[in-house]
Amino acid sequence: MAPASVFVVEDEAIVAGDLRETLMGLGYSVAGTAKSGEAAVEQIEKLRPDLVLMDIHLAGSMDGIEAAGIVHSRFNTPVVYLTAYADTALLERARVTEPYGYLIKPYDDRMLQSTIEMALFKFKADEQVRDSEALVRGLVNLNREPVFILDQNTRILAINDALSRQRPLPDAAPEDVTLDYLATSGMISQQLLTAIQEHFTDTAPFRFEEEFGGRWIAHTITPLAGPGGRITRCAVQSFDITDIKKRELDLASLTQQLKGEKESLTLFAAMLDSMDDFVVATDMMGVVIYTNRAFGERFGYPAEEILKKPISLIKDPDDPFALDTNAFFVDKKRVWSGSVTLVTKFGIRIKALLKSTPVAVDRQNVCRVFVFRERMG
């Protein structure tokens, strides 16, 4: 594994040289040195070191704090400050640049190494967090329905585009956006807020529906377990089901109608099963979709064996009557009748009279019904 590369920004040549030797002695690679903030920014952009040691006080128009701010924002490189004294106002100004550590001069080798290692470790951890957050944002944005994720302190961790388009987020930093804000801003209802609070630590997703903003919304609150199985986060997904709700009355009416039709179909099926003739229904390409009881008993085919098979399966191959796919394709509308020789599952030939009629729904043929009457003698 290659040693971490460190860039040194120090305007005193002797100090910079000594620091360079010390770093190399500790096993680090020195990417380069610079005496001014301007030179440091220019070289760091080219060299892209793993870490920058930045003296706060530099000669020239750009001090170390300004240079560190550019390095942090533009190159995302961790910075550790070097300073001869800890002035409160100065350190407060430096804090805004989000440094990864401070070294107060004079410092020893051990302190230098521990500060660098801690900075590198923290930076790597922060990178992993940022990658995870980016992944979460990417995943929630795959969903076209509103989704947001919050932690146990009700801080919003991620909001997908579908939700944020409904109402823009505030100008506050993301960590300041809370569940209460979503409710008070009208992004979610008070009922949803209460449901999240009550079901945050459930062991299974909680679902409910509500009318909100003139629409019907279905919510799913899914607890997310962290290390050790403890619930630390929660995902909330919402679906607009207004159209479904509007159809509920129609569906209730349709259900009643279907119930009546089912009863009629049951009666009709019973009538067909009481017939001695063999009844077979196919789709418009000749694939069997129904057989009555008499057919099953005479031909030896259980329903599961003959359904989805071509009706030509039961016709004697030597019989000239056409029941192949081509016949169904060419002659869709006429009533077929005649004599035909059929073959049972066991190879027994049956001579039968055939009548086949296409069945239409809304003037569109949807299936064909065959009635076979066995010719005796």
JOWOWO-V679650 format. One record per pair of residues at least 6 apart in sequence whose ideal C-beta (glycine too) atoms are under 6 Angstrom apart, sorted by the first residue. I is the first residue (numbers start at 1). J is the second residue. D is the distance in whole Angstrom. If there is no record, write none. Layout:
BEGIN
((I/J/D) (I/J/D))
END
This chain:
BEGIN
((3/27/5) (3/28/5) (3/29/5) (4/28/6) (4/50/4) (4/120/6) (5/29/4) (5/31/4) (5/49/4) (5/50/5) (6/23/5) (6/28/5) (6/30/6) (6/51/5) (7/31/5) (7/32/5) (7/44/6) (7/49/4) (7/52/5) (8/16/6) (8/19/5) (8/33/5) (8/53/5) (9/34/5) (9/40/4) (9/54/5) (9/55/6) (10/16/4) (10/55/5) (11/35/5) (11/58/5) (11/59/5) (16/33/5) (20/30/5) (22/109/6) (23/30/5) (26/113/5) (31/47/5) (31/49/4) (32/43/5) (32/47/6) (34/40/4) (34/43/6) (36/58/6) (36/60/4) (37/58/5) (37/62/3) (37/66/6) (37/67/3) (38/62/5) (40/67/5) (41/67/6) (41/70/5) (44/71/6) (51/78/5) (51/119/6) (52/71/6) (52/77/6) (52/79/5) (53/80/5) (53/82/6) (54/64/5) (54/68/5) (54/79/5) (54/81/6) (55/64/5) (55/82/5) (56/64/4) (56/65/6) (56/81/5) (56/83/4) (58/64/5) (65/93/6) (65/94/5) (68/79/4) (68/97/5) (69/97/4) (71/77/5) (71/79/6) (72/97/5) (72/98/6) (78/100/4) (78/119/5) (78/123/4) (79/99/5) (80/100/6) (80/101/4) (80/115/6) (80/119/5) (81/94/6) (81/99/5) (81/102/5) (82/103/5) (84/105/5) (86/104/6) (100/119/4) (100/122/6) (100/123/6) (101/115/5) (101/119/5) (103/115/6) (136/158/5) (137/158/5) (140/147/5) (140/158/5) (140/160/4) (141/160/5) (141/161/5) (144/162/6) (145/162/6) (145/239/5) (146/162/5) (146/163/4) (146/238/5) (147/160/5) (147/237/5) (148/156/6) (148/159/4) (148/163/6) (148/236/6) (149/157/5) (149/158/5) (149/233/6) (149/235/5) (150/156/5) (150/179/6) (150/234/6) (151/157/6) (151/233/5) (152/232/6) (154/178/5) (154/179/4) (155/178/6) (156/177/4) (167/187/5) (179/193/6) (182/188/5) (183/190/6) (183/193/4) (189/212/5) (191/210/5) (192/219/6) (196/221/6) (199/206/4) (199/221/5) (200/234/5) (201/231/5) (202/223/5) (205/220/5) (205/222/4) (206/221/5) (207/220/5) (208/219/6) (209/218/5) (210/217/6) (215/240/6) (215/242/5) (216/241/5) (216/242/5) (216/245/4) (217/238/5) (218/239/5) (218/241/5) (219/238/5) (220/237/5) (221/236/5) (222/235/5) (223/231/5) (223/234/5) (224/233/4) (224/235/6) (225/231/6) (226/232/4) (272/279/5) (272/292/4) (273/292/5) (273/293/4) (276/294/6) (277/371/5) (277/373/5) (278/294/5) (278/295/4) (278/372/4) (279/292/4) (279/371/6) (280/291/5) (280/370/4) (281/289/5) (281/290/4) (281/367/5) (281/369/5) (282/288/5) (282/311/5) (282/368/5) (283/289/6) (283/367/6) (284/365/6) (285/325/6) (285/328/5) (286/310/5) (286/311/5) (286/325/6) (286/328/4) (287/310/6) (288/306/5) (288/307/6) (288/309/6) (288/311/6) (291/306/6) (299/344/5) (299/345/6) (300/344/5) (300/345/4) (300/346/6) (301/345/5) (311/323/6) (312/323/5) (312/324/5) (314/342/5) (314/343/6) (315/323/5) (315/342/6) (316/341/4) (316/343/5) (316/349/6) (319/340/6) (319/341/4) (321/338/6) (321/340/4) (332/365/6) (335/357/5) (336/356/4) (337/355/5) (338/354/6) (339/353/6) (340/352/6) (340/354/5) (341/349/6) (341/351/6) (342/350/5) (342/352/6) (343/349/6) (350/374/6) (351/375/5) (352/372/4) (352/373/6) (352/374/5) (353/373/5) (354/372/6) (355/371/5) (356/368/6) (356/370/5) (357/369/6) (358/365/5) (358/368/5) (359/366/6) (359/367/5) (359/369/6))
END
